[in-house]
Amino acid sequence: MMDRYSSAMNDVNFIAKLADLKDEHYHNVLTLSVLIELLIEKQIITREDIQKKAGELDPFMAPPPYPKV
């Protein structure tokens, strides 16, 4: 009986941690988007500069450990 309770609690804790990570990821992406937009608005950098640099760095990224959907 205790094992079932422990397993269920582990599942709940795992789901809660996953939700926290999703929320943190959203806030990080939002912050990054805001910074990029401000740099573009202030004409410090262009969208083309960002696209070019992303294209240069993309090959260095490791492939994700899961299939893309």
N, CA, C and O atoms as a Tinker XYZ file with bonds, in Angstrom:
   276  protein
     1  N      0.830000   -1.193000    0.000000    73     2
     2  CA     0.000000    0.000000    0.000000    64     1     3
     3  C      0.873000    1.254000    0.000000    63     2     4     5
     4  O      0.593000    2.215000   -0.717000    81     3
     5  N      1.928000    1.236000    0.808000    73     3     6
     6  CA     2.807000    2.399000    0.896000    64     5     7
     7  C      3.527000    2.651000   -0.429000    63     6     8     9
     8  O      3.773000    3.799000   -0.800000    81     7
     9  N      3.864000    1.562000   -1.144000    73     7    10
    10  CA     4.546000    1.721000   -2.430000    64     9    11
    11  C      3.660000    2.425000   -3.447000    63    10    12    13
    12  O      4.141000    3.253000   -4.222000    81    11
    13  N      2.364000    2.101000   -3.451000    73    11    14
    14  CA     1.435000    2.752000   -4.376000    64    13    15
    15  C      1.332000    4.241000   -4.062000    63    14    16    17
    16  O      1.316000    5.074000   -4.969000    81    15
    17  N      1.263000    4.569000   -2.777000    73    15    18
    18  CA     1.186000    5.969000   -2.357000    64    17    19
    19  C      2.465000    6.689000   -2.746000    63    18    20    21
    20  O      2.415000    7.801000   -3.273000    81    19
    21  N      3.600000    6.072000   -2.495000    73    19    22
    22  CA     4.891000    6.676000   -2.816000    64    21    23
    23  C      5.025000    6.888000   -4.318000    63    22    24    25
    24  O      5.504000    7.932000   -4.760000    81    23
    25  N      4.603000    5.901000   -5.100000    73    23    26
    26  CA     4.669000    6.003000   -6.554000    64    25    27
    27  C      3.769000    7.128000   -7.062000    63    26    28    29
    28  O      4.157000    7.896000   -7.942000    81    27
    29  N      2.577000    7.215000   -6.505000    73    27    30
    30  CA     1.646000    8.275000   -6.909000    64    29    31
    31  C      2.213000    9.651000   -6.558000    63    30    32    33
    32  O      2.116000   10.586000   -7.352000    81    31
    33  N      2.799000    9.771000   -5.378000    73    31    34
    34  CA     3.394000   11.046000   -4.974000    64    33    35
    35  C      4.583000   11.401000   -5.853000    63    34    36    37
    36  O      4.785000   12.569000   -6.183000    81    35
    37  N      5.371000   10.401000   -6.236000    73    35    38
    38  CA     6.485000   10.656000   -7.153000    64    37    39
    39  C      5.963000   11.172000   -8.488000    63    38    40    41
    40  O      6.552000   12.079000   -9.075000    81    39
    41  N      4.871000   10.605000   -8.966000    73    39    42
    42  CA     4.275000   11.069000  -10.218000    64    41    43
    43  C      3.792000   12.510000  -10.089000    63    42    44    45
    44  O      4.018000   13.329000  -10.979000    81    43
    45  N      3.132000   12.812000   -8.988000    73    43    46
    46  CA     2.636000   14.177000   -8.757000    64    45    47
    47  C      3.807000   15.159000   -8.703000    63    46    48    49
    48  O      3.755000   16.229000   -9.310000    81    47
    49  N      4.854000   14.793000   -7.979000    73    47    50
    50  CA     6.022000   15.669000   -7.884000    64    49    51
    51  C      6.675000   15.872000   -9.245000    63    50    52    53
    52  O      7.090000   16.982000   -9.575000    81    51
    53  N      6.769000   14.808000  -10.033000    73    51    54
    54  CA     7.359000   14.907000  -11.361000    64    53    55
    55  C      6.542000   15.838000  -12.245000    63    54    56    57
    56  O      7.105000   16.681000  -12.944000    81    55
    57  N      5.233000   15.695000  -12.220000    73    55    58
    58  CA     4.363000   16.548000  -13.035000    64    57    59
    59  C      4.468000   18.001000  -12.586000    63    58    60    61
    60  O      4.471000   18.904000  -13.422000    81    59
    61  N      4.554000   18.235000  -11.298000    73    59    62
    62  CA     4.684000   19.600000  -10.787000    64    61    63
    63  C      6.002000   20.225000  -11.235000    63    62    64    65
    64  O      6.038000   21.397000  -11.612000    81    63
    65  N      7.077000   19.451000  -11.195000    73    63    66
    66  CA     8.377000   19.954000  -11.648000    64    65    67
    67  C      8.351000   20.265000  -13.138000    63    66    68    69
    68  O      8.926000   21.258000  -13.585000    81    67
    69  N      7.683000   19.414000  -13.899000    73    67    70
    70  CA     7.561000   19.638000  -15.335000    64    69    71
    71  C      6.781000   20.921000  -15.615000    63    70    72    73
    72  O      7.148000   21.687000  -16.506000    81    71
    73  N      5.728000   21.155000  -14.876000    73    71    74
    74  CA     4.948000   22.380000  -15.028000    64    73    75
    75  C      5.792000   23.603000  -14.685000    63    74    76    77
    76  O      5.712000   24.625000  -15.366000    81    75
    77  N      6.597000   23.501000  -13.633000    73    75    78
    78  CA     7.474000   24.610000  -13.257000    64    77    79
    79  C      8.490000   24.900000  -14.363000    63    78    80    81
    80  O      8.762000   26.059000  -14.676000    81    79
    81  N      9.046000   23.840000  -14.950000    73    79    82
    82  CA    10.013000   24.027000  -16.038000    64    81    83
    83  C      9.360000   24.682000  -17.247000    63    82    84    85
    84  O      9.963000   25.537000  -17.897000    81    83
    85  N      8.131000   24.283000  -17.547000    73    83    86
    86  CA     7.408000   24.875000  -18.681000    64    85    87
    87  C      7.189000   26.363000  -18.441000    63    86    88    89
    88  O      7.378000   27.175000  -19.346000    81    87
    89  N      6.796000   26.717000  -17.240000    73    87    90
    90  CA     6.573000   28.119000  -16.894000    64    89    91
    91  C      7.875000   28.910000  -16.971000    63    90    92    93
    92  O      7.895000   30.026000  -17.490000    81    91
    93  N      8.950000   28.339000  -16.461000    73    91    94
    94  CA    10.253000   29.010000  -16.506000    64    93    95
    95  C     10.726000   29.176000  -17.953000    63    94    96    97
    96  O     11.266000   30.221000  -18.317000    81    95
    97  N     10.523000   28.157000  -18.765000    73    95    98
    98  CA    10.893000   28.223000  -20.177000    64    97    99
    99  C     10.134000   29.354000  -20.870000    63    98   100   101
   100  O     10.724000   30.119000  -21.633000    81    99
   101  N      8.835000   29.464000  -20.610000    73    99   102
   102  CA     8.024000   30.533000  -21.198000    64   101   103
   103  C      8.587000   31.902000  -20.824000    63   102   104   105
   104  O      8.724000   32.771000  -21.685000    81   103
   105  N      8.908000   32.095000  -19.572000    73   103   106
   106  CA     9.426000   33.398000  -19.126000    64   105   107
   107  C     10.804000   33.693000  -19.745000    63   106   108   109
   108  O     11.097000   34.841000  -20.077000    81   107
   109  N     11.632000   32.680000  -19.897000    73   107   110
   110  CA    12.943000   32.882000  -20.529000    64   109   111
   111  C     12.786000   33.264000  -21.996000    63   110   112   113
   112  O     13.474000   34.160000  -22.485000    81   111
   113  N     11.880000   32.584000  -22.696000    73   111   114
   114  CA    11.649000   32.900000  -24.113000    64   113   115
   115  C     11.047000   34.295000  -24.241000    63   114   116   117
   116  O     11.420000   35.043000  -25.144000    81   115
   117  N     10.140000   34.651000  -23.368000    73   115   118
   118  CA     9.540000   35.985000  -23.399000    64   117   119
   119  C     10.600000   37.059000  -23.176000    63   118   120   121
   120  O     10.627000   38.060000  -23.892000    81   119
   121  N     11.463000   36.862000  -22.201000    73   119   122
   122  CA    12.529000   37.831000  -21.921000    64   121   123
   123  C     13.456000   37.974000  -23.113000    63   122   124   125
   124  O     13.819000   39.090000  -23.486000    81   123
   125  N     13.838000   36.870000  -23.707000    73   123   126
   126  CA    14.703000   36.909000  -24.877000    64   125   127
   127  C     14.023000   37.628000  -26.041000    63   126   128   129
   128  O     14.659000   38.419000  -26.737000    81   127
   129  N     12.756000   37.363000  -26.254000    73   127   130
   130  CA    12.007000   38.026000  -27.329000    64   129   131
   131  C     11.935000   39.532000  -27.111000    63   130   132   133
   132  O     12.088000   40.312000  -28.050000    81   131
   133  N     11.703000   39.929000  -25.880000    73   131   134
   134  CA    11.637000   41.360000  -25.557000    64   133   135
   135  C     12.991000   42.021000  -25.829000    63   134   136   137
   136  O     13.044000   43.104000  -26.413000    81   135
   137  N     14.072000   41.383000  -25.413000    73   135   138
   138  CA    15.403000   41.948000  -25.640000    64   137   139
   139  C     15.709000   42.090000  -27.130000    63   138   140   141
   140  O     16.247000   43.108000  -27.566000    81   139
   141  N     15.364000   41.070000  -27.903000    73   139   142
   142  CA    15.603000   41.125000  -29.347000    64   141   143
   143  C     14.795000   42.262000  -29.968000    63   142   144   145
   144  O     15.321000   43.041000  -30.763000    81   143
   145  N     13.523000   42.355000  -29.606000    73   143   146
   146  CA    12.674000   43.408000  -30.171000    64   145   147
   147  C     13.185000   44.797000  -29.802000    63   146   148   149
   148  O     13.152000   45.704000  -30.633000    81   147
   149  N     13.655000   44.978000  -28.572000    73   147   150
   150  CA    14.200000   46.284000  -28.166000    64   149   151
   151  C     15.470000   46.621000  -28.944000    63   150   152   153
   152  O     15.657000   47.765000  -29.360000    81   151
   153  N     16.330000   45.645000  -29.141000    73   151   154
   154  CA    17.551000   45.884000  -29.919000    64   153   155
   155  C     17.224000   46.270000  -31.358000    63   154   156   157
   156  O     17.892000   47.119000  -31.949000    81   155
   157  N     16.192000   45.640000  -31.915000    73   155   158
   158  CA    15.777000   45.968000  -33.279000    64   157   159
   159  C     15.150000   47.366000  -33.313000    63   158   160   161
   160  O     15.470000   48.161000  -34.196000    81   159
   161  N     14.278000   47.668000  -32.377000    73   159   162
   162  CA    13.628000   48.984000  -32.324000    64   161   163
   163  C     14.651000   50.106000  -32.189000    63   162   164   165
   164  O     14.485000   51.169000  -32.787000    81   163
   165  N     15.695000   49.881000  -31.420000    73   163   166
   166  CA    16.733000   50.892000  -31.210000    64   165   167
   167  C     17.783000   50.870000  -32.321000    63   166   168   169
   168  O     18.786000   51.581000  -32.266000    81   167
   169  N     17.527000   50.042000  -33.320000    73   167   170
   170  CA    18.392000   49.919000  -34.496000    64   169   171
   171  C     19.835000   49.564000  -34.126000    63   170   172   173
   172  O     20.787000   50.030000  -34.751000    81   171
   173  N     19.967000   48.743000  -33.113000    73   171   174
   174  CA    21.282000   48.252000  -32.702000    64   173   175
   175  C     21.633000   47.013000  -33.518000    63   174   176   177
   176  O     22.800000   46.744000  -33.800000    81   175
   177  N     20.597000   46.266000  -33.891000    73   175   178
   178  CA    20.775000   45.034000  -34.654000    64   177   179
   179  C     19.561000   44.869000  -35.571000    63   178   180   181
   180  O     18.498000   45.432000  -35.310000    81   179
   181  N     19.724000   44.103000  -36.632000    73   179   182
   182  CA    18.604000   43.867000  -37.550000    64   181   183
   183  C     18.143000   42.416000  -37.431000    63   182   184   185
   184  O     18.857000   41.562000  -36.906000    81   183
   185  N     16.949000   42.162000  -37.923000    73   183   186
   186  CA    16.444000   40.784000  -37.953000    64   185   187
   187  C     17.349000   39.901000  -38.804000    63   186   188   189
   188  O     17.558000   38.727000  -38.501000    81   187
   189  N     17.878000   40.483000  -39.865000    73   187   190
   190  CA    18.777000   39.734000  -40.742000    64   189   191
   191  C     20.046000   39.321000  -39.995000    63   190   192   193
   192  O     20.543000   38.208000  -40.168000    81   191
   193  N     20.568000   40.232000  -39.159000    73   191   194
   194  CA    21.745000   39.891000  -38.338000    64   193   195
   195  C     21.447000   38.687000  -37.438000    63   194   196   197
   196  O     22.265000   37.777000  -37.303000    81   195
   197  N     20.271000   38.704000  -36.836000    73   195   198
   198  CA    19.886000   37.624000  -35.930000    64   197   199
   199  C     19.731000   36.319000  -36.703000    63   198   200   201
   200  O     20.203000   35.271000  -36.260000    81   199
   201  N     19.069000   36.381000  -37.855000    73   199   202
   202  CA    18.885000   35.179000  -38.667000    64   201   203
   203  C     20.222000   34.620000  -39.141000    63   202   204   205
   204  O     20.430000   33.407000  -39.141000    81   203
   205  N     21.123000   35.507000  -39.544000    73   203   206
   206  CA    22.438000   35.060000  -40.015000    64   205   207
   207  C     23.204000   34.362000  -38.889000    63   206   208   209
   208  O     23.757000   33.280000  -39.086000    81   207
   209  N     23.231000   34.982000  -37.718000    73   207   210
   210  CA    23.959000   34.396000  -36.590000    64   209   211
   211  C     23.317000   33.082000  -36.146000    63   210   212   213
   212  O     24.026000   32.137000  -35.800000    81   211
   213  N     22.003000   33.013000  -36.152000    73   211   214
   214  CA    21.322000   31.765000  -35.793000    64   213   215
   215  C     21.701000   30.661000  -36.776000    63   214   216   217
   216  O     21.916000   29.516000  -36.380000    81   215
   217  N     21.780000   31.008000  -38.048000    73   215   218
   218  CA    22.186000   30.037000  -39.052000    64   217   219
   219  C     23.612000   29.557000  -38.846000    63   218   220   221
   220  O     23.923000   28.395000  -39.107000    81   219
   221  N     24.481000   30.447000  -38.378000    73   219   222
   222  CA    25.872000   30.075000  -38.115000    64   221   223
   223  C     25.990000   29.163000  -36.897000    63   222   224   225
   224  O     26.806000   28.241000  -36.885000    81   223
   225  N     25.178000   29.421000  -35.878000    73   223   226
   226  CA    25.284000   28.664000  -34.626000    64   225   227
   227  C     24.483000   27.369000  -34.633000    63   226   228   229
   228  O     24.791000   26.450000  -33.873000    81   227
   229  N     23.473000   27.283000  -35.467000    73   227   230
   230  CA    22.594000   26.123000  -35.471000    64   229   231
   231  C     23.322000   24.795000  -35.658000    63   230   232   233
   232  O     22.982000   23.827000  -34.978000    81   231
   233  N     24.311000   24.708000  -36.550000    73   231   234
   234  CA    24.991000   23.412000  -36.717000    64   233   235
   235  C     25.734000   22.928000  -35.466000    63   234   236   237
   236  O     26.029000   21.739000  -35.347000    81   235
   237  N     26.033000   23.826000  -34.546000    73   235   238
   238  CA    26.749000   23.439000  -33.337000    64   237   239
   239  C     25.825000   22.874000  -32.264000    63   238   240   241
   240  O     26.288000   22.295000  -31.281000    81   239
   241  N     24.537000   23.042000  -32.450000    73   239   242
   242  CA    23.572000   22.545000  -31.463000    64   241   243
   243  C     23.445000   21.041000  -31.609000    63   242   244   245
   244  O     23.375000   20.518000  -32.721000    81   243
   245  N     23.416000   20.349000  -30.477000    73   243   246
   246  CA    23.229000   18.899000  -30.507000    64   245   247
   247  C     21.791000   18.598000  -30.912000    63   246   248   249
   248  O     20.878000   19.342000  -30.555000    81   247
   249  N     21.583000   17.525000  -31.647000    73   247   250
   250  CA    20.194000   17.180000  -32.000000    64   249   251
   251  C     19.402000   16.850000  -30.730000    63   250   252   253
   252  O     19.961000   16.324000  -29.768000    81   251
   253  N     18.118000   17.155000  -30.729000    73   251   254
   254  CA    17.322000   16.869000  -29.530000    64   253   255
   255  C     17.258000   15.366000  -29.274000    63   254   256   257
   256  O     17.330000   14.568000  -30.209000    81   255
   257  N     17.121000   14.984000  -28.004000    73   255   258
   258  CA    17.088000   13.559000  -27.658000    64   257   259
   259  C     15.759000   12.901000  -27.978000    63   258   260   261
   260  O     15.559000   11.725000  -27.676000    81   259
   261  N     14.851000   13.647000  -28.584000    73   259   262
   262  CA    13.524000   13.127000  -28.901000    64   261   263
   263  C     13.187000   13.522000  -30.342000    63   262   264   265
   264  O     13.740000   14.495000  -30.854000    81   263
   265  N     12.308000   12.797000  -30.990000    73   263   266
   266  CA    11.962000   13.142000  -32.382000    64   265   267
   267  C     11.166000   14.428000  -32.457000    63   266   268   269
   268  O     10.342000   14.716000  -31.589000    81   267
   269  N     11.418000   15.196000  -33.502000    73   267   270
   270  CA    10.627000   16.411000  -33.720000    64   269   271
   271  C      9.286000   16.031000  -34.316000    63   270   272   273
   272  O      9.194000   15.141000  -35.161000    81   271
   273  N      8.254000   16.715000  -33.866000    73   271   274
   274  CA     6.906000   16.431000  -34.344000    64   273   275
   275  C      6.468000   17.516000  -35.283000    63   274   276
   276  O      5.354000   17.469000  -35.804000    81   275
